Protein backbone atom coordinates (compact mmCIF):
# COMPACT_ATOMS: atom_id res chain seq x y z
CA UNK A 1 0.00 0.00 0.00
CA UNK A 2 1.28 3.49 -0.85
CA UNK A 3 0.59 6.16 1.73
CA UNK A 4 -0.26 9.60 0.39
CA UNK A 5 0.32 12.85 2.22
CA UNK A 6 -2.77 14.92 2.94
CA UNK A 7 -2.70 18.52 1.88
CA UNK A 8 -5.15 19.49 4.61
CA UNK A 9 -4.39 18.85 8.25
CA UNK A 10 -0.84 17.48 7.92
CA UNK A 11 0.61 19.78 10.59
CA UNK A 12 -2.29 19.03 12.94
CA UNK A 13 -1.84 15.29 12.40
CA UNK A 14 1.88 15.45 13.23
CA UNK A 15 1.24 17.49 16.37
CA UNK A 16 -1.58 15.17 17.43
CA UNK A 17 0.33 11.92 16.95
CA UNK A 18 3.41 13.20 18.77
CA UNK A 19 1.16 14.42 21.59
CA UNK A 20 -0.51 11.03 22.09
CA UNK A 21 2.87 9.54 22.95
CA UNK A 22 3.34 11.99 25.82
CA UNK A 23 -0.12 11.65 27.41
CA UNK A 24 0.14 11.61 31.21
CA UNK A 25 -3.42 11.49 32.52
CA UNK A 26 -7.02 11.69 31.46
CA UNK A 27 -10.34 12.76 32.93
CA UNK A 28 -13.92 12.19 31.86
CA UNK A 29 -16.63 14.66 32.75
CA UNK A 30 -19.99 13.88 31.22
CA UNK A 31 -19.42 13.45 27.49
CA UNK A 32 -16.07 15.27 27.53
CA UNK A 33 -12.71 13.50 27.71
CA UNK A 34 -9.55 15.50 28.41
CA UNK A 35 -6.01 14.15 28.09
CA UNK A 36 -3.21 16.10 29.75
CA UNK A 37 0.33 16.03 28.35
CA UNK A 38 3.61 17.99 28.46
CA UNK A 39 3.72 18.23 32.27
CA UNK A 40 0.17 19.61 32.30
CA UNK A 41 0.93 22.39 29.81
CA UNK A 42 -1.15 20.82 27.04
CA UNK A 43 -4.67 19.45 26.91
CA UNK A 44 -6.53 17.45 24.26
CA UNK A 45 -10.33 17.63 24.50
CA UNK A 46 -12.64 15.04 22.93
CA UNK A 47 -16.41 14.72 22.79
CA UNK A 48 -18.47 11.54 22.49
CA UNK A 49 -21.96 10.21 22.61
CA UNK A 50 -23.05 8.55 25.83
CA UNK A 51 -20.70 5.55 25.64
CA UNK A 52 -17.91 4.01 27.74
CA UNK A 53 -14.28 5.15 27.37
CA UNK A 54 -13.05 1.82 26.03
CA UNK A 55 -13.69 0.74 22.44
CA UNK A 56 -15.53 3.99 21.67
CA UNK A 57 -14.48 6.27 18.82
CA UNK A 58 -13.68 9.68 20.34
CA UNK A 59 -13.41 12.76 18.09
CA UNK A 60 -10.97 15.55 18.96
CA UNK A 61 -12.81 18.86 19.35
CA UNK A 62 -10.04 21.16 20.66
CA UNK A 63 -6.25 21.05 21.00
CA UNK A 64 -4.82 23.45 23.58
CA UNK A 65 -8.10 25.35 23.62
CA UNK A 66 -8.15 25.83 19.85
CA UNK A 67 -10.95 24.24 17.80
CA UNK A 68 -9.88 21.52 15.39
CA UNK A 69 -10.54 22.34 11.73
CA UNK A 70 -13.79 20.90 10.41
CA UNK A 71 -11.72 19.51 7.52
CA UNK A 72 -9.63 17.41 9.92
CA UNK A 73 -11.35 14.44 11.58
CA UNK A 74 -9.00 13.36 14.38
CA UNK A 75 -10.07 10.37 16.45
CA UNK A 76 -8.87 8.19 19.32
CA UNK A 77 -9.79 4.69 20.53
CA UNK A 78 -8.84 3.27 23.92
CA UNK A 79 -8.27 -0.50 24.09
CA UNK A 80 -7.77 -2.03 27.54
CA UNK A 81 -4.93 -4.45 28.21
CA UNK A 82 -5.00 -7.66 30.19
CA UNK A 83 -3.32 -5.97 33.16
CA UNK A 84 -3.42 -2.41 34.52
CA UNK A 85 -1.22 0.03 32.58
CA UNK A 86 -1.06 -2.25 29.53
CA UNK A 87 -3.84 -0.70 27.47
CA UNK A 88 -3.34 1.05 24.15
CA UNK A 89 -4.52 4.37 22.75
CA UNK A 90 -4.57 4.71 19.00
CA UNK A 91 -5.52 7.65 16.86
CA UNK A 92 -6.09 8.75 13.30
CA UNK A 93 -6.53 11.92 11.33
CA UNK A 94 -7.33 10.17 8.07
CA UNK A 95 -3.93 10.98 6.54
CA UNK A 96 -1.57 8.21 5.47
CA UNK A 97 -4.16 5.48 5.89
N, CA, C and O atoms as a GROMACS GRO file, in nm:
protein
  388
    1UNK      N    1   0.084  -0.117   0.000
    1UNK     CA    2   0.000   0.000   0.000
    1UNK      C    3   0.089   0.124   0.000
    1UNK      O    4   0.188   0.129   0.074
    2UNK      N    5   0.056   0.222  -0.081
    2UNK     CA    6   0.128   0.349  -0.085
    2UNK      C    7   0.053   0.450  -0.001
    2UNK      O    8  -0.068   0.469  -0.020
    3UNK      N    9   0.123   0.514   0.090
    3UNK     CA   10   0.059   0.616   0.173
    3UNK      C   11   0.077   0.752   0.106
    3UNK      O   12   0.187   0.785   0.062
    4UNK      N   13  -0.029   0.828   0.101
    4UNK     CA   14  -0.026   0.960   0.039
    4UNK      C   15  -0.036   1.067   0.147
    4UNK      O   16  -0.112   1.053   0.244
    5UNK      N   17   0.040   1.172   0.129
    5UNK     CA   18   0.032   1.285   0.222
    5UNK      C   19  -0.098   1.360   0.199
    5UNK      O   20  -0.145   1.370   0.086
    6UNK      N   21  -0.155   1.412   0.304
    6UNK     CA   22  -0.277   1.492   0.294
    6UNK      C   23  -0.238   1.638   0.288
    6UNK      O   24  -0.153   1.684   0.364
    7UNK      N   25  -0.301   1.710   0.198
    7UNK     CA   26  -0.270   1.852   0.188
    7UNK      C   27  -0.334   1.931   0.301
    7UNK      O   28  -0.283   2.036   0.342
    8UNK      N   29  -0.445   1.881   0.353
    8UNK     CA   30  -0.515   1.949   0.461
    8UNK      C   31  -0.492   1.874   0.592
    8UNK      O   32  -0.514   1.753   0.598
    9UNK      N   33  -0.449   1.944   0.694
    9UNK     CA   34  -0.439   1.885   0.826
    9UNK      C   35  -0.309   1.814   0.857
    9UNK      O   36  -0.298   1.752   0.964
   10UNK      N   37  -0.209   1.820   0.769
   10UNK     CA   38  -0.084   1.748   0.792
   10UNK      C   39  -0.013   1.795   0.918
   10UNK      O   40   0.034   1.713   0.997
   11UNK      N   41  -0.005   1.926   0.939
   11UNK     CA   42   0.061   1.978   1.059
   11UNK      C   43  -0.014   1.937   1.185
   11UNK      O   44   0.047   1.901   1.285
   12UNK      N   45  -0.148   1.942   1.179
   12UNK     CA   46  -0.229   1.903   1.294
   12UNK      C   47  -0.210   1.755   1.324
   12UNK      O   48  -0.200   1.716   1.440
   13UNK      N   49  -0.204   1.673   1.219
   13UNK     CA   50  -0.184   1.529   1.240
   13UNK      C   51  -0.050   1.502   1.309
   13UNK      O   52  -0.045   1.424   1.404
   14UNK      N   53   0.056   1.566   1.263
   14UNK     CA   54   0.188   1.545   1.323
   14UNK      C   55   0.189   1.588   1.469
   14UNK      O   56   0.245   1.518   1.554
   15UNK      N   57   0.129   1.701   1.498
   15UNK     CA   58   0.124   1.749   1.637
   15UNK      C   59   0.041   1.654   1.723
   15UNK      O   60   0.079   1.624   1.836
   16UNK      N   61  -0.070   1.608   1.670
   16UNK     CA   62  -0.158   1.518   1.743
   16UNK      C   63  -0.090   1.385   1.774
   16UNK      O   64  -0.092   1.339   1.889
   17UNK      N   65  -0.030   1.323   1.674
   17UNK     CA   66   0.033   1.193   1.695
   17UNK      C   67   0.151   1.200   1.790
   17UNK      O   68   0.172   1.109   1.870
   18UNK      N   69   0.229   1.307   1.783
   18UNK     CA   70   0.341   1.320   1.877
   18UNK      C   71   0.289   1.346   2.018
   18UNK      O   72   0.351   1.304   2.116
   19UNK      N   73   0.177   1.414   2.029
   19UNK     CA   74   0.116   1.442   2.159
   19UNK      C   75   0.065   1.315   2.226
   19UNK      O   76   0.081   1.299   2.347
   20UNK      N   77   0.003   1.226   2.150
   20UNK     CA   78  -0.051   1.103   2.209
   20UNK      C   79   0.056   1.024   2.283
   20UNK      O   80   0.028   0.961   2.385
   21UNK      N   81   0.178   1.027   2.232
   21UNK     CA   82   0.287   0.954   2.295
   21UNK      C   83   0.332   1.012   2.427
   21UNK      O   84   0.404   0.946   2.502
   22UNK      N   85   0.291   1.134   2.458
   22UNK     CA   86   0.334   1.199   2.582
   22UNK      C   87   0.219   1.216   2.681
   22UNK      O   88   0.233   1.286   2.782
   23UNK      N   89   0.104   1.153   2.652
   23UNK     CA   90  -0.012   1.165   2.741
   23UNK      C   91   0.024   1.116   2.881
   23UNK      O   92   0.088   1.012   2.898
   24UNK      N   93  -0.020   1.194   2.982
   24UNK     CA   94   0.014   1.161   3.120
   24UNK      C   95  -0.108   1.123   3.204
   24UNK      O   96  -0.097   1.037   3.292
   25UNK      N   97  -0.221   1.184   3.177
   25UNK     CA   98  -0.342   1.149   3.252
   25UNK      C   99  -0.464   1.190   3.173
   25UNK      O  100  -0.456   1.270   3.080
   26UNK      N  101  -0.578   1.134   3.212
   26UNK     CA  102  -0.702   1.169   3.146
   26UNK      C  103  -0.812   1.189   3.249
   26UNK      O  104  -0.800   1.143   3.363
   27UNK      N  105  -0.918   1.257   3.208
   27UNK     CA  106  -1.034   1.276   3.294
   27UNK      C  107  -1.158   1.276   3.205
   27UNK      O  108  -1.156   1.326   3.092
   28UNK      N  109  -1.265   1.220   3.257
   28UNK     CA  110  -1.392   1.219   3.186
   28UNK      C  111  -1.493   1.294   3.271
   28UNK      O  112  -1.510   1.266   3.389
   29UNK      N  113  -1.558   1.390   3.209
   29UNK     CA  114  -1.663   1.466   3.275
   29UNK      C  115  -1.782   1.471   3.180
   29UNK      O  116  -1.780   1.541   3.079
   30UNK      N  117  -1.885   1.396   3.212
   30UNK     CA  118  -1.999   1.388   3.122
   30UNK      C  119  -1.957   1.325   2.990
   30UNK      O  120  -1.906   1.213   2.989
   31UNK      N  121  -1.979   1.396   2.881
   31UNK     CA  122  -1.942   1.345   2.749
   31UNK      C  123  -1.811   1.404   2.700
   31UNK      O  124  -1.778   1.394   2.582
   32UNK      N  125  -1.735   1.465   2.790
   32UNK     CA  126  -1.607   1.527   2.753
   32UNK      C  127  -1.491   1.449   2.813
   32UNK      O  128  -1.490   1.419   2.933
   33UNK      N  129  -1.394   1.417   2.729
   33UNK     CA  130  -1.271   1.350   2.771
   33UNK      C  131  -1.156   1.448   2.752
   33UNK      O  132  -1.141   1.505   2.644
   34UNK      N  133  -1.075   1.466   2.854
   34UNK     CA  134  -0.955   1.550   2.841
   34UNK      C  135  -0.832   1.465   2.872
   34UNK      O  136  -0.832   1.386   2.966
   35UNK      N  137  -0.729   1.483   2.790
   35UNK     CA  138  -0.601   1.415   2.809
   35UNK      C  139  -0.496   1.523   2.831
   35UNK      O  140  -0.481   1.613   2.748
   36UNK      N  141  -0.424   1.513   2.941
   36UNK     CA  142  -0.321   1.610   2.975
   36UNK      C  143  -0.185   1.555   2.933
   36UNK      O  144  -0.157   1.436   2.951
   37UNK      N  145  -0.101   1.643   2.878
   37UNK     CA  146   0.033   1.603   2.835
   37UNK      C  147   0.129   1.719   2.859
   37UNK      O  148   0.087   1.828   2.898
   38UNK      N  149   0.258   1.696   2.834
   38UNK     CA  150   0.361   1.799   2.846
   38UNK      C  151   0.362   1.862   2.985
   38UNK      O  152   0.356   1.985   2.999
   39UNK      N  153   0.369   1.777   3.087
   39UNK     CA  154   0.372   1.823   3.227
   39UNK      C  155   0.253   1.911   3.262
   39UNK      O  156   0.265   2.002   3.345
   40UNK      N  157   0.138   1.885   3.201
   40UNK     CA  158   0.017   1.961   3.230
   40UNK      C  159   0.001   2.087   3.148
   40UNK      O  160  -0.099   2.158   3.162
   41UNK      N  161   0.100   2.117   3.061
   41UNK     CA  162   0.093   2.239   2.981
   41UNK      C  163  -0.002   2.226   2.862
   41UNK      O  164  -0.050   2.326   2.810
   42UNK      N  165  -0.028   2.103   2.819
   42UNK     CA  166  -0.115   2.082   2.704
   42UNK      C  167  -0.234   1.996   2.739
   42UNK      O  168  -0.229   1.912   2.828
   43UNK      N  169  -0.344   2.020   2.667
   43UNK     CA  170  -0.467   1.945   2.691
   43UNK      C  171  -0.533   1.913   2.557
   43UNK      O  172  -0.549   2.000   2.472
   44UNK      N  173  -0.570   1.786   2.539
   44UNK     CA  174  -0.653   1.745   2.426
   44UNK      C  175  -0.795   1.728   2.480
   44UNK      O  176  -0.813   1.672   2.588
   45UNK      N  177  -0.894   1.775   2.407
   45UNK     CA  178  -1.033   1.763   2.450
   45UNK      C  179  -1.111   1.689   2.342
   45UNK      O  180  -1.107   1.725   2.225
   46UNK      N  181  -1.183   1.585   2.383
   46UNK     CA  182  -1.264   1.504   2.293
   46UNK      C  183  -1.409   1.510   2.338
   46UNK      O  184  -1.438   1.536   2.455
   47UNK      N  185  -1.500   1.485   2.245
   47UNK     CA  186  -1.641   1.472   2.278
   47UNK      C  187  -1.691   1.338   2.227
   47UNK      O  188  -1.637   1.284   2.130
   48UNK      N  189  -1.792   1.284   2.290
   48UNK     CA  190  -1.847   1.154   2.249
   48UNK      C  191  -1.995   1.148   2.281
   48UNK      O  192  -2.048   1.230   2.356
   49UNK      N  193  -2.058   1.050   2.222
   49UNK     CA  194  -2.196   1.021   2.261
   49UNK      C  195  -2.189   0.948   2.394
   49UNK      O  196  -2.080   0.919   2.443
   50UNK      N  197  -2.301   0.918   2.452
   50UNK     CA  198  -2.305   0.855   2.583
   50UNK      C  199  -2.262   0.709   2.574
   50UNK      O  200  -2.344   0.618   2.564
   51UNK      N  201  -2.129   0.688   2.577
   51UNK     CA  202  -2.070   0.555   2.564
   51UNK      C  203  -1.953   0.541   2.661
   51UNK      O  204  -1.906   0.642   2.715
   52UNK      N  205  -1.907   0.419   2.685
   52UNK     CA  206  -1.791   0.401   2.774
   52UNK      C  207  -1.662   0.449   2.708
   52UNK      O  208  -1.657   0.464   2.586
   53UNK      N  209  -1.559   0.472   2.787
   53UNK     CA  210  -1.428   0.515   2.736
   53UNK      C  211  -1.370   0.413   2.640
   53UNK      O  212  -1.326   0.448   2.531
   54UNK      N  213  -1.371   0.287   2.680
   54UNK     CA  214  -1.305   0.182   2.603
   54UNK      C  215  -1.386   0.141   2.481
   54UNK      O  216  -1.509   0.131   2.485
   55UNK      N  217  -1.315   0.119   2.372
   55UNK     CA  218  -1.369   0.074   2.244
   55UNK      C  219  -1.461   0.175   2.177
   55UNK      O  220  -1.524   0.142   2.077
   56UNK      N  221  -1.471   0.295   2.228
   56UNK     CA  222  -1.553   0.399   2.167
   56UNK      C  223  -1.466   0.487   2.079
   56UNK      O  224  -1.349   0.510   2.111
   57UNK      N  225  -1.521   0.536   1.971
   57UNK     CA  226  -1.448   0.627   1.882
   57UNK      C  227  -1.470   0.770   1.932
   57UNK      O  228  -1.581   0.823   1.923
   58UNK      N  229  -1.363   0.831   1.983
   58UNK     CA  230  -1.368   0.968   2.034
   58UNK      C  231  -1.318   1.061   1.925
   58UNK      O  232  -1.222   1.028   1.855
   59UNK      N  233  -1.381   1.177   1.910
   59UNK     CA  234  -1.341   1.276   1.809
   59UNK      C  235  -1.284   1.398   1.879
   59UNK      O  236  -1.347   1.456   1.968
   60UNK      N  237  -1.163   1.439   1.837
   60UNK     CA  238  -1.097   1.555   1.896
   60UNK      C  239  -1.173   1.681   1.860
   60UNK      O  240  -1.201   1.706   1.742
   61UNK      N  241  -1.208   1.762   1.961
   61UNK     CA  242  -1.281   1.886   1.935
   61UNK      C  243  -1.192   2.009   1.953
   61UNK      O  244  -1.208   2.107   1.881
   62UNK      N  245  -1.098   2.005   2.050
   62UNK     CA  246  -1.004   2.116   2.066
   62UNK      C  247  -0.866   2.061   2.100
   62UNK      O  248  -0.853   1.953   2.157
   63UNK      N  249  -0.763   2.138   2.064
   63UNK     CA  250  -0.626   2.106   2.100
   63UNK      C  251  -0.566   2.232   2.157
   63UNK      O  252  -0.551   2.332   2.087
   64UNK      N  253  -0.531   2.227   2.286
   64UNK     CA  254  -0.482   2.345   2.358
   64UNK      C  255  -0.579   2.462   2.349
   64UNK      O  256  -0.538   2.576   2.331
   65UNK      N  257  -0.708   2.431   2.362
   65UNK     CA  258  -0.810   2.535   2.362
   65UNK      C  259  -0.850   2.586   2.226
   65UNK      O  260  -0.939   2.670   2.216
   66UNK      N  261  -0.785   2.538   2.120
   66UNK     CA  262  -0.815   2.583   1.984
   66UNK      C  263  -0.902   2.478   1.914
   66UNK      O  264  -0.869   2.360   1.918
   67UNK      N  265  -1.011   2.520   1.851
   67UNK     CA  266  -1.095   2.424   1.780
   67UNK      C  267  -1.018   2.355   1.668
   67UNK      O  268  -0.933   2.415   1.602
   68UNK      N  269  -1.048   2.228   1.648
   68UNK     CA  270  -0.988   2.152   1.539
   68UNK      C  271  -1.064   2.186   1.412
   68UNK      O  272  -1.187   2.197   1.413
   69UNK      N  273  -0.993   2.202   1.302
   69UNK     CA  274  -1.054   2.234   1.173
   69UNK      C  275  -1.161   2.132   1.137
   69UNK      O  276  -1.142   2.012   1.159
   70UNK      N  277  -1.271   2.179   1.083
   70UNK     CA  278  -1.379   2.090   1.041
   70UNK      C  279  -1.332   1.996   0.930
   70UNK      O  280  -1.392   1.890   0.910
   71UNK      N  281  -1.226   2.034   0.859
   71UNK     CA  282  -1.172   1.951   0.752
   71UNK      C  283  -1.086   1.836   0.804
   71UNK      O  284  -1.052   1.745   0.729
   72UNK      N  285  -1.051   1.841   0.933
   72UNK     CA  286  -0.963   1.741   0.992
   72UNK      C  287  -1.041   1.660   1.095
   72UNK      O  288  -1.080   1.713   1.199
   73UNK      N  289  -1.063   1.533   1.067
   73UNK     CA  290  -1.135   1.445   1.158
   73UNK      C  291  -1.034   1.361   1.236
   73UNK      O  292  -0.987   1.259   1.186
   74UNK      N  293  -1.000   1.404   1.356
   74UNK     CA  294  -0.900   1.336   1.438
   74UNK      C  295  -0.973   1.255   1.545
   74UNK      O  296  -1.057   1.307   1.618
   75UNK      N  297  -0.938   1.127   1.554
   75UNK     CA  298  -1.007   1.037   1.645
   75UNK      C  299  -0.910   0.962   1.736
   75UNK      O  300  -0.789   0.959   1.711
   76UNK      N  301  -0.964   0.903   1.841
   76UNK     CA  302  -0.887   0.818   1.932
   76UNK      C  303  -0.975   0.702   1.977
   76UNK      O  304  -1.096   0.716   1.990
   77UNK      N  305  -0.911   0.587   2.000
   77UNK     CA  306  -0.979   0.469   2.053
   77UNK      C  307  -0.892   0.413   2.165
   77UNK      O  308  -0.771   0.397   2.149
   78UNK      N  309  -0.954   0.384   2.278
   78UNK     CA  310  -0.884   0.327   2.392
   78UNK      C  311  -0.916   0.177   2.400
   78UNK      O  312  -1.033   0.138   2.404
   79UNK      N  313  -0.812   0.095   2.401
   79UNK     CA  314  -0.827  -0.050   2.409
   79UNK      C  315  -0.761  -0.097   2.538
   79UNK      O  316  -0.640  -0.078   2.555
   80UNK      N  317  -0.836  -0.159   2.628
   80UNK     CA  318  -0.777  -0.203   2.754
   80UNK      C  319  -0.682  -0.320   2.734
   80UNK      O  320  -0.698  -0.399   2.640
   81UNK      N  321  -0.584  -0.331   2.823
   81UNK     CA  322  -0.493  -0.445   2.821
   81UNK      C  323  -0.539  -0.550   2.920
   81UNK      O  324  -0.640  -0.533   2.989
   82UNK      N  325  -0.464  -0.659   2.927
   82UNK     CA  326  -0.500  -0.766   3.019
   82UNK      C  327  -0.466  -0.732   3.163
   82UNK      O  328  -0.525  -0.787   3.256
   83UNK      N  329  -0.372  -0.640   3.182
   83UNK     CA  330  -0.332  -0.597   3.316
   83UNK      C  331  -0.336  -0.445   3.321
   83UNK      O  332  -0.330  -0.379   3.217
   84UNK      N  333  -0.345  -0.387   3.441
   84UNK     CA  334  -0.342  -0.241   3.452
   84UNK      C  335  -0.218  -0.184   3.383
   84UNK      O  336  -0.112  -0.247   3.383
   85UNK      N  337  -0.231  -0.068   3.326
   85UNK     CA  338  -0.122   0.003   3.258
   85UNK      C  339  -0.071  -0.069   3.134
   85UNK      O  340   0.042  -0.043   3.091
   86UNK      N  341  -0.149  -0.158   3.075
   86UNK     CA  342  -0.106  -0.225   2.953
   86UNK      C  343  -0.199  -0.197   2.836
   86UNK      O  344  -0.186  -0.259   2.731
   87UNK      N  345  -0.292  -0.105   2.854
   87UNK     CA  346  -0.384  -0.070   2.747
   87UNK      C  347  -0.315   0.010   2.638
   87UNK      O  348  -0.199   0.049   2.651
   88UNK      N  349  -0.388   0.035   2.531
   88UNK     CA  350  -0.334   0.105   2.415
   88UNK      C  351  -0.430   0.216   2.376
   88UNK      O  352  -0.551   0.199   2.379
   89UNK      N  353  -0.374   0.331   2.338
   89UNK     CA  354  -0.452   0.437   2.275
   89UNK      C  355  -0.402   0.450   2.133
   89UNK      O  356  -0.282   0.458   2.109
   90UNK      N  357  -0.494   0.452   2.040
   90UNK     CA  358  -0.457   0.471   1.900
   90UNK      C  359  -0.537   0.587   1.846
   90UNK      O  360  -0.644   0.620   1.897
   91UNK      N  361  -0.485   0.649   1.742
   91UNK     CA  362  -0.552   0.765   1.686
   91UNK      C  363  -0.533   0.774   1.537
   91UNK      O  364  -0.447   0.708   1.480
   92UNK      N  365  -0.616   0.857   1.475
   92UNK     CA  366  -0.609   0.875   1.330
   92UNK      C  367  -0.659   1.014   1.294
   92UNK      O  368  -0.748   1.069   1.359
   93UNK      N  369  -0.600   1.068   1.188
   93UNK     CA  370  -0.653   1.192   1.133
   93UNK      C  371  -0.698   1.172   0.990
   93UNK      O  372  -0.737   1.267   0.922
   94UNK      N  373  -0.692   1.047   0.943
   94UNK     CA  374  -0.733   1.016   0.807
   94UNK      C  375  -0.621   1.028   0.706
   94UNK      O  376  -0.636   0.982   0.593
   95UNK      N  377  -0.508   1.088   0.743
   95UNK     CA  378  -0.393   1.098   0.654
   95UNK      C  379  -0.312   0.970   0.661
   95UNK      O  380  -0.309   0.903   0.765
   96UNK      N  381  -0.248   0.936   0.554
   96UNK     CA  382  -0.157   0.821   0.547
   96UNK      C  383  -0.223   0.692   0.593
   96UNK      O  384  -0.162   0.612   0.663
   97UNK      N  385  -0.347   0.672   0.552
   97UNK     CA  386  -0.416   0.548   0.589
   97UNK      C  387  -0.432   0.459   0.469
   97UNK      O  388  -0.488   0.350   0.481
   0.00000   0.00000   0.00000
